[in-house]
Amino acid sequence: MRAAGLETKRPKGTAGPIRLAGKALDWTNRVIATVAAVAVVAAGIVMTEEAMVRYFLRQAADWQDETAIFLLVGATFLSAAYVQSRRGHVAIEAVGGLLPARVERARRRVADLISLLFCGFFAWKSWVLCQEAWTEGYATFSSWAPPLWIPYSAMSLGMTLLTLQIALQLLAPQAADNPAGHSMEGRGHGHG
């Protein structure tokens, strides 16, 4: 498989169901990352259109800001699992380089476990918020008033996928040590 110009290979020896889950999550992450990239471009187009309408036509625009925010929130949360699969989240690596390899692997696993717990809690609370927005009919306070379950569902799904990605990395440590089969060494990326 190829994703974003990088070869994606799962290490041999990964247990069957975990390997299958990893492939499914890799595919899902790649599709969502592509959609997120399109959403970021769309947000840029919407904001450019807003500036042009306000400047040249001197018309008020009431939907563009919220549309761009919804697109960017969706892109950010939905692509988090893709970024984690490549260990691309910002990390402090000063200590990692000083530790023996075995201790560094243990430190990363503990950090993954803490991240799993935090992201799992965040995902759960996001789904609660999304369900509340859906049942109560929450909307923004603008004249356009789009429903809030839209960004909340993107946030919920994104955090759920991130939680699953971290869980997969904990269950398949060799995949976590060599994320998606490509080296991040020297690229400024680290643990997420």
Secondary structure, 3 states (H helix, E strand, C coil): CEECCEECCCCCCCCHHHHHHHHHHHHHHHHHHHHHHHHHHHHHHHHHHHHHHHHHCCCCCCCHHHHHHHHHHHHHHHCHHHHHHCCCCCCCCCCCCCCCHHHHHHHHHHHHHHHHHHHHHHHHHHHHHHHHHHHHCCECCCCCCCECHHHHHHHHHHHHHHHHHHHHHHHCHHHHHCHHHCCCCCCCCCCC
